[in-house]
Amino acid sequence: MIPIRYDAIAPFEDGKAPVIQLPYEDHFFINYQGEFLLESLRKREEE
């Protein structure tokens, strides 16, 4: 497993938490195990 550092994380909601990893501008979601979910906050806001 490769350790990953998150620059910012928000509280978990429905088993997911939005995170930011600089220098990327998009927010991504992680689950309780810290695994990335293939869903971005930007995509969710567009719907």
Distance bins in CASP14 RR format, pairs under 12 A and 6 or more apart:
PFRMAT RR
TARGET T0000
AUTHOR 0000-0000-0000
RMODE 2
METHOD distances of the structure
MODEL  1
1 33 0 0 0 0 0 1 0 0 0 0 0
1 34 0 0 0 0 0 1 0 0 0 0 0
1 35 0 0 0 0 1 0 0 0 0 0 0
2 34 0 0 0 0 0 1 0 0 0 0 0
2 35 0 0 0 0 0 1 0 0 0 0 0
2 36 0 0 0 0 0 1 0 0 0 0 0
3 34 0 0 0 0 0 1 0 0 0 0 0
4 19 0 0 0 0 1 0 0 0 0 0 0
4 20 0 0 0 0 0 1 0 0 0 0 0
4 21 1 0 0 1 0 0 0 0 0 0 0
4 28 0 0 0 0 0 1 0 0 0 0 0
4 30 0 0 0 0 1 0 0 0 0 0 0
4 33 0 0 0 0 0 1 0 0 0 0 0
4 34 1 0 0 1 0 0 0 0 0 0 0
4 35 0 0 0 0 1 0 0 0 0 0 0
4 36 0 0 0 0 1 0 0 0 0 0 0
5 19 0 0 0 0 0 1 0 0 0 0 0
5 20 0 0 0 0 0 1 0 0 0 0 0
5 21 1 0 0 1 0 0 0 0 0 0 0
5 22 0 0 0 0 1 0 0 0 0 0 0
5 34 0 0 0 0 0 1 0 0 0 0 0
6 17 0 0 0 0 1 0 0 0 0 0 0
6 18 0 0 0 0 1 0 0 0 0 0 0
6 19 1 0 1 0 0 0 0 0 0 0 0
6 20 1 0 0 1 0 0 0 0 0 0 0
6 21 1 0 0 1 0 0 0 0 0 0 0
6 22 0 0 0 0 1 0 0 0 0 0 0
6 24 0 0 0 0 0 1 0 0 0 0 0
6 27 0 0 0 0 0 1 0 0 0 0 0
6 28 0 0 0 0 1 0 0 0 0 0 0
6 29 0 0 0 0 0 1 0 0 0 0 0
6 30 1 0 0 1 0 0 0 0 0 0 0
6 34 0 0 0 0 1 0 0 0 0 0 0
6 36 0 0 0 0 0 1 0 0 0 0 0
7 18 0 0 0 0 0 1 0 0 0 0 0
7 19 0 0 0 0 1 0 0 0 0 0 0
7 20 1 0 1 0 0 0 0 0 0 0 0
7 21 1 0 1 0 0 0 0 0 0 0 0
7 22 1 0 1 0 0 0 0 0 0 0 0
7 23 0 0 0 0 1 0 0 0 0 0 0
7 24 0 0 0 0 1 0 0 0 0 0 0
7 25 0 0 0 0 0 1 0 0 0 0 0
7 27 0 0 0 0 0 1 0 0 0 0 0
7 28 0 0 0 0 0 1 0 0 0 0 0
8 17 0 0 0 0 0 1 0 0 0 0 0
8 18 0 0 0 0 1 0 0 0 0 0 0
8 19 1 0 0 1 0 0 0 0 0 0 0
8 20 1 0 1 0 0 0 0 0 0 0 0
8 21 0 0 0 0 1 0 0 0 0 0 0
8 22 0 0 0 0 1 0 0 0 0 0 0
8 24 0 0 0 0 0 1 0 0 0 0 0
8 27 0 0 0 0 1 0 0 0 0 0 0
8 28 0 0 0 0 0 1 0 0 0 0 0
8 30 0 0 0 0 0 1 0 0 0 0 0
8 41 0 0 0 0 0 1 0 0 0 0 0
9 16 0 0 0 0 0 1 0 0 0 0 0
9 17 1 0 1 0 0 0 0 0 0 0 0
9 18 1 0 0 1 0 0 0 0 0 0 0
9 19 1 0 1 0 0 0 0 0 0 0 0
9 20 1 0 0 1 0 0 0 0 0 0 0
9 21 0 0 0 0 1 0 0 0 0 0 0
9 27 0 0 0 0 1 0 0 0 0 0 0
9 28 0 0 0 0 0 1 0 0 0 0 0
9 29 0 0 0 0 0 1 0 0 0 0 0
9 30 1 0 0 1 0 0 0 0 0 0 0
9 34 0 0 0 0 1 0 0 0 0 0 0
10 16 0 0 0 0 1 0 0 0 0 0 0
10 17 1 0 1 0 0 0 0 0 0 0 0
10 18 1 0 1 0 0 0 0 0 0 0 0
10 19 1 0 0 1 0 0 0 0 0 0 0
10 20 0 0 0 0 1 0 0 0 0 0 0
10 27 0 0 0 0 1 0 0 0 0 0 0
10 28 0 0 0 0 0 1 0 0 0 0 0
10 29 0 0 0 0 1 0 0 0 0 0 0
10 30 0 0 0 0 0 1 0 0 0 0 0
10 41 0 0 0 0 1 0 0 0 0 0 0
11 17 1 0 0 1 0 0 0 0 0 0 0
11 18 0 0 0 0 1 0 0 0 0 0 0
11 19 0 0 0 0 0 1 0 0 0 0 0
12 18 0 0 0 0 1 0 0 0 0 0 0
12 19 0 0 0 0 0 1 0 0 0 0 0
12 29 0 0 0 0 1 0 0 0 0 0 0
12 30 0 0 0 0 1 0 0 0 0 0 0
12 31 0 0 0 0 1 0 0 0 0 0 0
12 32 1 0 0 1 0 0 0 0 0 0 0
12 33 0 0 0 0 0 1 0 0 0 0 0
12 34 0 0 0 0 0 1 0 0 0 0 0
12 37 0 0 0 0 0 1 0 0 0 0 0
13 29 0 0 0 0 1 0 0 0 0 0 0
13 30 0 0 0 0 0 1 0 0 0 0 0
13 31 0 0 0 0 0 1 0 0 0 0 0
13 32 0 0 0 0 0 1 0 0 0 0 0
13 41 0 0 0 0 0 1 0 0 0 0 0
13 44 0 0 0 0 0 1 0 0 0 0 0
14 29 0 0 0 0 1 0 0 0 0 0 0
14 31 0 0 0 0 0 1 0 0 0 0 0
14 32 0 0 0 0 0 1 0 0 0 0 0
14 37 0 0 0 0 0 1 0 0 0 0 0
14 39 0 0 0 0 0 1 0 0 0 0 0
14 44 0 0 0 0 0 1 0 0 0 0 0
15 29 0 0 0 0 1 0 0 0 0 0 0
15 30 0 0 0 0 1 0 0 0 0 0 0
15 31 1 0 0 1 0 0 0 0 0 0 0
15 32 1 0 0 1 0 0 0 0 0 0 0
15 33 0 0 0 0 0 1 0 0 0 0 0
15 34 0 0 0 0 0 1 0 0 0 0 0
15 35 0 0 0 0 0 1 0 0 0 0 0
15 37 0 0 0 0 1 0 0 0 0 0 0
15 39 0 0 0 0 0 1 0 0 0 0 0
16 27 0 0 0 0 0 1 0 0 0 0 0
16 28 0 0 0 0 1 0 0 0 0 0 0
16 29 1 0 1 0 0 0 0 0 0 0 0
16 30 1 0 0 1 0 0 0 0 0 0 0
16 31 1 0 0 1 0 0 0 0 0 0 0
16 32 0 0 0 0 1 0 0 0 0 0 0
16 33 0 0 0 0 0 1 0 0 0 0 0
16 34 0 0 0 0 0 1 0 0 0 0 0
16 35 0 0 0 0 0 1 0 0 0 0 0
16 36 0 0 0 0 0 1 0 0 0 0 0
16 37 1 0 0 1 0 0 0 0 0 0 0
16 38 0 0 0 0 0 1 0 0 0 0 0
16 39 1 0 0 1 0 0 0 0 0 0 0
16 40 0 0 0 0 0 1 0 0 0 0 0
16 41 0 0 0 0 1 0 0 0 0 0 0
16 44 0 0 0 0 0 1 0 0 0 0 0
17 27 0 0 0 0 1 0 0 0 0 0 0
17 28 0 0 0 0 1 0 0 0 0 0 0
17 29 1 0 0 1 0 0 0 0 0 0 0
17 30 1 0 1 0 0 0 0 0 0 0 0
17 31 0 0 0 0 1 0 0 0 0 0 0
17 32 0 0 0 0 1 0 0 0 0 0 0
17 33 0 0 0 0 0 1 0 0 0 0 0
17 34 0 0 0 0 1 0 0 0 0 0 0
17 35 0 0 0 0 0 1 0 0 0 0 0
17 36 0 0 0 0 0 1 0 0 0 0 0
17 37 0 0 0 0 1 0 0 0 0 0 0
17 39 0 0 0 0 0 1 0 0 0 0 0
17 41 0 0 0 0 0 1 0 0 0 0 0
18 26 0 0 0 0 1 0 0 0 0 0 0
18 27 1 0 1 0 0 0 0 0 0 0 0
18 28 1 0 0 1 0 0 0 0 0 0 0
18 29 1 0 1 0 0 0 0 0 0 0 0
18 30 0 0 0 0 1 0 0 0 0 0 0
18 31 0 0 0 0 0 1 0 0 0 0 0
18 36 0 0 0 0 0 1 0 0 0 0 0
18 37 0 0 0 0 0 1 0 0 0 0 0
18 39 0 0 0 0 1 0 0 0 0 0 0
18 40 0 0 0 0 1 0 0 0 0 0 0
18 41 1 0 1 0 0 0 0 0 0 0 0
18 42 0 0 0 0 0 1 0 0 0 0 0
18 43 0 0 0 0 0 1 0 0 0 0 0
18 44 0 0 0 0 1 0 0 0 0 0 0
18 45 0 0 0 0 0 1 0 0 0 0 0
19 26 0 0 0 0 0 1 0 0 0 0 0
19 27 1 0 0 1 0 0 0 0 0 0 0
19 28 1 0 1 0 0 0 0 0 0 0 0
19 29 1 0 0 1 0 0 0 0 0 0 0
19 30 1 0 1 0 0 0 0 0 0 0 0
19 31 0 0 0 0 0 1 0 0 0 0 0
19 34 0 0 0 0 1 0 0 0 0 0 0
19 35 0 0 0 0 0 1 0 0 0 0 0
19 36 0 0 0 0 1 0 0 0 0 0 0
19 37 0 0 0 0 1 0 0 0 0 0 0
19 39 0 0 0 0 0 1 0 0 0 0 0
19 40 0 0 0 0 0 1 0 0 0 0 0
19 41 0 0 0 0 1 0 0 0 0 0 0
20 26 0 0 0 0 1 0 0 0 0 0 0
20 27 1 0 1 0 0 0 0 0 0 0 0
20 28 1 0 0 1 0 0 0 0 0 0 0
20 29 0 0 0 0 0 1 0 0 0 0 0
20 30 0 0 0 0 0 1 0 0 0 0 0
20 40 0 0 0 0 0 1 0 0 0 0 0
20 41 0 0 0 0 1 0 0 0 0 0 0
20 42 0 0 0 0 0 1 0 0 0 0 0
21 27 0 0 0 0 1 0 0 0 0 0 0
21 28 1 0 0 1 0 0 0 0 0 0 0
21 29 0 0 0 0 0 1 0 0 0 0 0
21 30 0 0 0 0 0 1 0 0 0 0 0
21 36 0 0 0 0 1 0 0 0 0 0 0
21 40 0 0 0 0 0 1 0 0 0 0 0
24 36 0 0 0 0 0 1 0 0 0 0 0
24 40 0 0 0 0 1 0 0 0 0 0 0
24 41 0 0 0 0 0 1 0 0 0 0 0
24 42 0 0 0 0 0 1 0 0 0 0 0
25 40 0 0 0 0 0 1 0 0 0 0 0
25 41 0 0 0 0 0 1 0 0 0 0 0
25 42 0 0 0 0 1 0 0 0 0 0 0
26 36 0 0 0 0 0 1 0 0 0 0 0
26 39 0 0 0 0 0 1 0 0 0 0 0
26 40 1 0 1 0 0 0 0 0 0 0 0
26 41 1 0 0 1 0 0 0 0 0 0 0
26 42 1 0 1 0 0 0 0 0 0 0 0
26 43 0 0 0 0 1 0 0 0 0 0 0
26 44 0 0 0 0 0 1 0 0 0 0 0
26 45 0 0 0 0 0 1 0 0 0 0 0
26 46 0 0 0 0 0 1 0 0 0 0 0
27 36 0 0 0 0 0 1 0 0 0 0 0
27 37 0 0 0 0 0 1 0 0 0 0 0
27 39 0 0 0 0 1 0 0 0 0 0 0
27 40 1 0 0 1 0 0 0 0 0 0 0
27 41 1 1 0 0 0 0 0 0 0 0 0
27 42 1 0 0 1 0 0 0 0 0 0 0
27 43 0 0 0 0 1 0 0 0 0 0 0
27 44 0 0 0 0 1 0 0 0 0 0 0
27 45 0 0 0 0 1 0 0 0 0 0 0
28 34 0 0 0 0 0 1 0 0 0 0 0
28 35 0 0 0 0 0 1 0 0 0 0 0
28 36 1 0 1 0 0 0 0 0 0 0 0
28 37 1 0 0 1 0 0 0 0 0 0 0
28 38 0 0 0 0 1 0 0 0 0 0 0
28 39 1 0 0 1 0 0 0 0 0 0 0
28 40 1 0 1 0 0 0 0 0 0 0 0
28 41 1 0 0 1 0 0 0 0 0 0 0
28 42 0 0 0 0 1 0 0 0 0 0 0
28 43 0 0 0 0 0 1 0 0 0 0 0
28 44 0 0 0 0 0 1 0 0 0 0 0
29 35 0 0 0 0 1 0 0 0 0 0 0
29 36 1 0 0 1 0 0 0 0 0 0 0
29 37 1 0 1 0 0 0 0 0 0 0 0
29 38 0 0 0 0 1 0 0 0 0 0 0
29 39 1 0 1 0 0 0 0 0 0 0 0
29 40 1 0 0 1 0 0 0 0 0 0 0
29 41 1 0 0 1 0 0 0 0 0 0 0
29 42 0 0 0 0 0 1 0 0 0 0 0
29 43 0 0 0 0 0 1 0 0 0 0 0
29 44 0 0 0 0 1 0 0 0 0 0 0
30 36 1 0 1 0 0 0 0 0 0 0 0
30 37 1 0 0 1 0 0 0 0 0 0 0
30 38 0 0 0 0 0 1 0 0 0 0 0
30 39 0 0 0 0 0 1 0 0 0 0 0
30 40 0 0 0 0 0 1 0 0 0 0 0
30 41 0 0 0 0 0 1 0 0 0 0 0
31 37 1 0 0 1 0 0 0 0 0 0 0
31 38 0 0 0 0 0 1 0 0 0 0 0
31 39 0 0 0 0 0 1 0 0 0 0 0
37 43 0 0 0 0 0 1 0 0 0 0 0
37 44 0 0 0 0 0 1 0 0 0 0 0
39 45 0 0 0 0 0 1 0 0 0 0 0
39 46 0 0 0 0 0 1 0 0 0 0 0
39 47 0 0 0 0 0 1 0 0 0 0 0
40 46 0 0 0 0 1 0 0 0 0 0 0
40 47 0 0 0 0 0 1 0 0 0 0 0
41 47 0 0 0 0 0 1 0 0 0 0 0
END
